[in-house]
């Protein structure tokens, strides 16, 4: 996978990330996932089901938005790179979470 800087220089991400050991990356990801999940649980804590659902909906919309912004920023708004990044994320999600990501996302968003 590659990234273009604002100066349109090409960065090979496999070279950049090879300095980090896989175990370090896995531990950092576990910590990140824990922090996100904890924040989500704290934010959605409420007494009424309707309030919980409203907060959950708002948080999911935010997560979708921030994901899109991360991809757009990383690709410097290049649509082809955005598509490649999304497809790579989708592929990794299918491997990591053992679900059919495409069918599940269609189930929830259609």
C-alpha positions as CSV (number, residue, x, y, z in Angstrom):
1,X,0.0,0.0,0.0
2,X,1.2,3.5,-0.7
3,X,0.5,7.0,0.5
4,X,1.1,10.2,-1.4
5,X,2.2,13.3,0.6
6,X,1.0,16.8,-0.3
7,X,4.1,17.1,-2.4
8,X,2.9,14.0,-4.4
9,X,5.9,12.0,-3.1
10,X,5.2,8.3,-2.9
11,X,5.6,6.5,0.4
12,X,5.7,2.7,0.5
13,X,3.8,1.9,3.7
14,X,5.2,-1.6,3.9
15,X,8.6,-0.1,4.3
16,X,7.5,2.4,6.9
17,X,5.6,-0.1,9.0
18,X,8.3,-2.8,8.8
19,X,10.2,-1.1,11.6
20,X,7.4,-1.8,14.0
21,X,7.3,-5.4,15.2
22,X,4.1,-7.2,14.7
23,X,3.6,-7.9,18.4
24,X,4.0,-4.2,19.2
25,X,1.4,-3.3,16.5
26,X,-1.0,-6.0,17.8
27,X,-0.7,-4.7,21.4
28,X,-1.2,-1.1,20.2
29,X,-4.3,-2.1,18.3
30,X,-5.7,-4.0,21.3
31,X,-5.2,-0.9,23.5
32,X,-6.8,1.3,20.8
33,X,-9.8,-1.0,20.4
34,X,-10.3,-1.2,24.2
35,X,-10.2,2.6,24.5
36,X,-12.8,3.0,21.7
37,X,-15.1,0.4,23.1
38,X,-14.8,1.8,26.6
39,X,-15.6,5.3,25.3
40,X,-18.6,4.0,23.4
41,X,-19.9,2.2,26.4
42,X,-19.5,5.3,28.6
43,X,-21.1,7.6,26.0
44,X,-24.1,5.3,25.5
45,X,-24.8,4.8,29.2
46,X,-28.3,6.1,30.0
47,X,-31.4,5.1,31.8
48,X,-33.9,5.1,28.9
49,X,-33.7,2.8,25.9
50,X,-34.6,5.6,23.6
51,X,-31.6,7.7,24.9
52,X,-29.2,4.7,24.5
53,X,-30.4,4.2,20.9
54,X,-30.0,7.9,20.1
55,X,-26.5,8.0,21.6
56,X,-25.5,4.8,19.9
57,X,-26.8,6.1,16.5
58,X,-24.9,9.3,17.0
59,X,-21.7,7.5,17.9
60,X,-21.9,5.1,14.9
61,X,-22.5,8.1,12.5
62,X,-19.4,9.8,14.0
63,X,-17.3,6.6,13.6
64,X,-18.4,6.3,10.0
65,X,-17.6,10.0,9.4
66,X,-14.2,9.8,11.1
67,X,-13.3,6.7,9.1
68,X,-14.1,8.4,5.9
69,X,-12.1,11.5,6.9
70,X,-9.1,9.3,7.8
71,X,-9.2,7.6,4.4
72,X,-9.7,10.9,2.6
73,X,-6.9,12.6,4.5
74,X,-4.5,9.7,4.0
75,X,-5.2,9.6,0.3
76,X,-5.0,13.4,-0.1
77,X,-8.5,13.3,-1.7
78,X,-7.4,11.0,-4.5
79,X,-10.5,8.9,-5.3
80,X,-8.4,5.9,-6.6
81,X,-6.3,5.8,-3.4
82,X,-9.4,6.2,-1.3
83,X,-11.0,3.2,-3.0
84,X,-7.8,1.2,-2.5
85,X,-7.6,2.0,1.2
86,X,-11.2,1.2,1.7
87,X,-10.9,-2.1,0.0
88,X,-7.8,-3.0,2.0
89,X,-9.6,-2.1,5.2
90,X,-12.5,-4.2,4.2
91,X,-10.2,-7.1,3.4
92,X,-8.5,-6.8,6.8
93,X,-11.9,-6.5,8.6
94,X,-13.1,-9.7,7.0
95,X,-9.9,-11.5,8.1
96,X,-9.8,-10.0,11.6
97,X,-13.5,-10.3,12.5
98,X,-14.4,-13.5,10.7
99,X,-17.6,-12.1,9.2
100,X,-18.7,-11.4,5.7
101,X,-18.3,-7.6,6.0
102,X,-20.0,-6.7,2.7
103,X,-23.2,-8.7,3.5
104,X,-23.3,-7.4,7.1
105,X,-22.9,-3.8,6.1
106,X,-25.6,-4.1,3.5
107,X,-27.9,-5.6,6.1
108,X,-27.4,-2.6,8.4
109,X,-27.2,0.2,5.9
110,X,-30.0,-0.8,3.4
